[in-house]
Amino acid sequence: MTQPNGPTPRPGILDIAPYVGGEHQGHIRLASNEGALGPSPRAMEAYQAAAGTLHRYPDGGSAALRGAIAKRFNLDADRIVCGAGSDELISLLIRSYAGPGDEVLYSQHGFLMYPIGAKSVGATPVVAPEDGLTASVDSLLAHVTPRTRLVFLANPNNPTGTYLPASEVARLHAGLPANTILVIDAAYAEYMNHEDYTAGEELVEQFPNVVMTRTFSKIFALGSLRIGWAFAPAGIADVLNRVRGPFNVSTAAHVAGVAALEDVDFLERSRSHNATWREWFAAQVQALGLTVHPSVTNFMLIDFKGQKPGKDDAEAARQFLKAHGILVRQMPAYGLPSCLRVTIGTEAEMRTVVDTLKAFLAA
Ligand SMILES: *Cc1c(COP(=O)(O)O)cnc(C)c1O
């Protein structure tokens, strides 16, 4: 709402529906895809140990964290740029490469930060329809125009939980003009063990117009610290370093991020916990007669369509869960109003969700 006679923001800004994060007043919080096991104990220790240096500015180049990421993922540290969450890097990419009259392309049920970022610079978000809740390379390519500056692909995608194999991502890139940037948002890459999947590093290595973004908010469970990173060609890394805040990642984030990367056992436990309880949860939800869409990530979409009247209402189900202290995510903003997105939590949490869904369907 603008105030009468108040200053007017640039065109596009007031078209933005503000991003609504997952709710967080409840005992069981499964609305934001935060790692089920909480942060690594080593990350927590490192965070606490940094308390005595809070008066110091952080290292503006995030050198230690970039070094640890480079070592862990076998990448060139000079082409890694850290950000206050990958959200910051997504916004900076859009701000640096798109403006009024330009288009930012993404797929139908893609992450909402892409259209928000596009509108915030006065660019036009363009949506390519998906095929069975999965991004379609043909559809994306059919929507590329001479004005397309960036193409965003979340792989795997939030909220659908589906992914494209490396060959399809390469085909998408091959179909783009040289001056269009492909941004591969691999926020959930660490959950993947599929042979045909890559997070996109190899495309960044080969081409000057591909960027991969990653985050510490999901499997590393450090969402509160806001740590994301991009692996980019030298030219794009240089641009990001010019436009980012000079101290955009805090010391607490640096040390906790490094410790989290070193805690390989914790990561393994998180991955295996997720695989076990995702499979269990899917089977239980299906046994209740609900549709659950297959997912390669740490969340699942439950579809209430086709249930008997009253039980086919995802919003009613969400309110019922909420009344029982369970927070899950509503999906109208993603064009999936009959679905709820449920993050895979602890065993006890998942058992409670199943019991509560059962009670909802019986009530
Ligand atoms: C959670 C998420 C992000 C943002 O993560 P931050 O690093 O916390 O900003 C980016 N992309 C997708 C697809 C996500 O689900």
PDBQT file of the ligand as one rigid body, heavy atoms in Angstrom, charges set to zero:
ROOT
HETATM    1  C1  LIG A 401      15.401 -22.789   0.157  1.00  0.00    +0.000 C 
HETATM    2  C2  LIG A 401      15.710 -22.490  -1.247  1.00  0.00    +0.000 A 
HETATM    3  C3  LIG A 401      16.607 -21.473  -1.606  1.00  0.00    +0.000 A 
HETATM    4  C4  LIG A 401      17.098 -20.406  -0.664  1.00  0.00    +0.000 C 
HETATM    5  O1  LIG A 401      17.961 -20.783   0.253  1.00  0.00    +0.000 OA
HETATM    6  P1  LIG A 401      18.753 -19.704   1.123  1.00  0.00    +0.000 P 
HETATM    7  O2  LIG A 401      20.170 -20.098   0.881  1.00  0.00    +0.000 OA
HETATM    8  O3  LIG A 401      18.301 -19.967   2.517  1.00  0.00    +0.000 OA
HETATM    9  O4  LIG A 401      18.460 -18.317   0.670  1.00  0.00    +0.000 OA
HETATM   10  C5  LIG A 401      16.911 -21.296  -2.944  1.00  0.00    +0.000 A 
HETATM   11  N1  LIG A 401      16.354 -22.068  -3.883  1.00  0.00    +0.000 NA
HETATM   12  C6  LIG A 401      15.484 -23.038  -3.582  1.00  0.00    +0.000 A 
HETATM   13  C7  LIG A 401      14.917 -23.853  -4.684  1.00  0.00    +0.000 C 
HETATM   14  C8  LIG A 401      15.123 -23.284  -2.260  1.00  0.00    +0.000 A 
HETATM   15  O5  LIG A 401      14.224 -24.214  -1.974  1.00  0.00    +0.000 OA
ENDROOT
TORSDOF 0
